[in-house]
Amino acid sequence: MENGTAVSGPGMSGSRVLVAGASGVLGGLAARELHLRGAVVALAGRDTDRLADVSVGLGGAPVRGLDAYDVEDCAALAAWAGRELGGLDGVLVTVGVAGFGRVEEVSDAVVEHLFAVNMLCPAAVLRGAIPRVTDGGFLAAVTGAVVDRPMLGTADYAAAKTALSCWLGVLAREGRARRLRVFDFRLPHLETGFSDRPVAGRAPALPKGGDPAVAVHALVDQLEGPASTAR
Ligand SMILES: NC(=O)c1ccc[n+]([C@@H]2O[C@H](COP(=O)([O-])OP(=O)(O)OC[C@H]3O[C@@H](n4cnc5c(N)ncnc54)[C@H](OP(=O)(O)O)[C@@H]3O)[C@@H](O)[C@H]2O)c1
């Protein structure tokens, strides 16, 4: 385990947090919100330009590339963040990609991609973080409301998110002895453009989504709050 003091009770000030997926809309917003609340943040993401922009906005937060298919490297992110920040109190994973189509229309390659990005990569990042994060720290990922209400045309995307959700539930129970706070954020549809950049297919008609900034504010409230939110 890295040196340092765990997040204990309300307050994010001084917490050392890895955001994996910080090049995306929700990851970037979460990194900024954590920074505003006094956390020190390490950023991992795929798009190097957007990652650099987020880093500059946070006064030069450390950055590292992230390829969902390189699970060993995903699992190594927490060790890197711990070295950069002098310890690690929490990890938030916002990596994900949508994919749409009726079950018989979706190719095996697309199914594999959806599981690699939405399940295997987040699980690898968090698995690598378990021995690194301080007792009482948090391990968090964004799944989605699709876990509770899968829509037609989302079978494989919903299945990948549901697999991650199940995995997080077991992790929460396994982590109790160390007071690890595990979060499964089942966010509703938000106006980030996420459903407009699927790996395959087209999104079903969706109502106007929620405000991403409001959702991220509430998400960080939960990360910051007392140790009672693991599902
Ligand atoms: N927006 C919504 O309505 C909504 C609702 C519920 C749940 N969610 C979940 O929230 C998370 C963030 O979504 P968002 O709205 O912020 O969308 P986003 O801007 O598209 O963010 C997705 C993130 O995943 C990364 N990513 C995708 N494929 C990758 C790959 N092969 N390797 C490495 N990184 C990859 C993207 O990297 P690059 O940007 O660098 O390519 C980006 O950082 C996702 O897990 C999504 O499923 C979103």
The ligand as an SDF file (V2000), in Angstrom:
LIG
                    3D

 48 52  0  0  0  0  0  0  0  0999 V2000
  -23.2350   10.4930  -21.3120 N   0  0  0  0  0  0  0  0  0  0  0  0
  -24.1970    9.6850  -20.8950 C   0  0  0  0  0  0  0  0  0  0  0  0
  -25.3650    9.8590  -21.2220 O   0  0  0  0  0  0  0  0  0  0  0  0
  -23.8510    8.5320  -20.0000 C   0  0  0  0  0  0  0  0  0  0  0  0
  -24.8800    7.9350  -19.2440 C   0  0  0  0  0  0  0  0  0  0  0  0
  -24.5760    6.8620  -18.4130 C   0  0  0  0  0  0  0  0  0  0  0  0
  -23.2780    6.4050  -18.3400 C   0  0  0  0  0  0  0  0  0  0  0  0
  -22.3050    6.9930  -19.0990 N   0  0  0  0  0  0  0  0  0  0  0  0
  -20.9510    6.4860  -19.0050 C   0  0  0  0  0  0  0  0  0  0  0  0
  -20.1110    7.5440  -18.5930 O   0  0  0  0  0  0  0  0  0  0  0  0
  -18.7920    7.3180  -19.0610 C   0  0  0  0  0  0  0  0  0  0  0  0
  -18.2570    8.6000  -19.6870 C   0  0  0  0  0  0  0  0  0  0  0  0
  -19.0810    8.9680  -20.7610 O   0  0  0  0  0  0  0  0  0  0  0  0
  -19.0460   10.4200  -21.4330 P   0  0  0  0  0  0  0  0  0  0  0  0
  -20.4340   10.8340  -21.6180 O   0  0  0  0  0  0  0  0  0  0  0  0
  -18.0960   11.3060  -20.7250 O   0  0  0  0  0  0  0  0  0  0  0  0
  -18.4970   10.0480  -22.8800 O   0  0  0  0  0  0  0  0  0  0  0  0
  -17.0940   10.3330  -23.5550 P   0  0  0  0  0  0  0  0  0  0  0  0
  -16.8120   11.7930  -23.5520 O   0  0  0  0  0  0  0  0  0  0  0  0
  -17.1580    9.6750  -24.8980 O   0  0  0  0  0  0  0  0  0  0  0  0
  -16.0510    9.5940  -22.6290 O   0  0  0  0  0  0  0  0  0  0  0  0
  -15.7030    8.2460  -22.8360 C   0  0  0  0  0  0  0  0  0  0  0  0
  -14.2990    8.0120  -22.3480 C   0  0  0  0  0  0  0  0  0  0  0  0
  -13.9300    6.6590  -22.6450 O   0  0  0  0  0  0  0  0  0  0  0  0
  -12.6910    6.6760  -23.3480 C   0  0  0  0  0  0  0  0  0  0  0  0
  -12.5520    5.5610  -24.2700 N   0  0  0  0  0  0  0  0  0  0  0  0
  -13.4420    5.0960  -25.1620 C   0  0  0  0  0  0  0  0  0  0  0  0
  -12.9220    4.0830  -25.8440 N   0  0  0  0  0  0  0  0  0  0  0  0
  -11.6620    3.8840  -25.3580 C   0  0  0  0  0  0  0  0  0  0  0  0
  -10.6100    2.9740  -25.6520 C   0  0  0  0  0  0  0  0  0  0  0  0
  -10.7460    2.0460  -26.6010 N   0  0  0  0  0  0  0  0  0  0  0  0
   -9.4460    3.0750  -24.9540 N   0  0  0  0  0  0  0  0  0  0  0  0
   -9.3090    4.0180  -24.0010 C   0  0  0  0  0  0  0  0  0  0  0  0
  -10.2630    4.9110  -23.6770 N   0  0  0  0  0  0  0  0  0  0  0  0
  -11.4250    4.8370  -24.3690 C   0  0  0  0  0  0  0  0  0  0  0  0
  -12.6990    7.9760  -24.1140 C   0  0  0  0  0  0  0  0  0  0  0  0
  -11.3880    8.2950  -24.5060 O   0  0  0  0  0  0  0  0  0  0  0  0
  -11.0840    9.4350  -25.6080 P   0  0  0  0  0  0  0  0  0  0  0  0
  -12.0750   10.5340  -25.3990 O   0  0  0  0  0  0  0  0  0  0  0  0
   -9.7180    9.8510  -25.2610 O   0  0  0  0  0  0  0  0  0  0  0  0
  -11.2180    8.7920  -26.9250 O   0  0  0  0  0  0  0  0  0  0  0  0
  -13.2650    8.9000  -23.0480 C   0  0  0  0  0  0  0  0  0  0  0  0
  -12.2650    9.2620  -22.1340 O   0  0  0  0  0  0  0  0  0  0  0  0
  -18.8770    6.1200  -20.0050 C   0  0  0  0  0  0  0  0  0  0  0  0
  -18.4490    4.9630  -19.3240 O   0  0  0  0  0  0  0  0  0  0  0  0
  -20.3550    5.9970  -20.3060 C   0  0  0  0  0  0  0  0  0  0  0  0
  -20.7390    4.6670  -20.5690 O   0  0  0  0  0  0  0  0  0  0  0  0
  -22.5650    8.0460  -19.9090 C   0  0  0  0  0  0  0  0  0  0  0  0
  1  2  1  0
  2  3  2  0
  2  4  1  0
  4  5  1  0
  4 48  2  0
  5  6  2  0
  6  7  1  0
  7  8  2  0
  8  9  1  0
  8 48  1  0
  9 10  1  0
  9 46  1  0
 10 11  1  0
 11 12  1  0
 11 44  1  0
 12 13  1  0
 13 14  1  0
 14 15  2  0
 14 16  1  0
 14 17  1  0
 17 18  1  0
 18 19  2  0
 18 20  1  0
 18 21  1  0
 21 22  1  0
 22 23  1  0
 23 24  1  0
 23 42  1  0
 24 25  1  0
 25 26  1  0
 25 36  1  0
 26 27  1  0
 26 35  1  0
 27 28  2  0
 28 29  1  0
 29 30  1  0
 29 35  2  0
 30 31  1  0
 30 32  2  0
 32 33  1  0
 33 34  2  0
 34 35  1  0
 36 37  1  0
 36 42  1  0
 37 38  1  0
 38 39  2  0
 38 40  1  0
 38 41  1  0
 42 43  1  0
 44 45  1  0
 44 46  1  0
 46 47  1  0
M  CHG  2   8   1  16  -1
M  END
$$$$
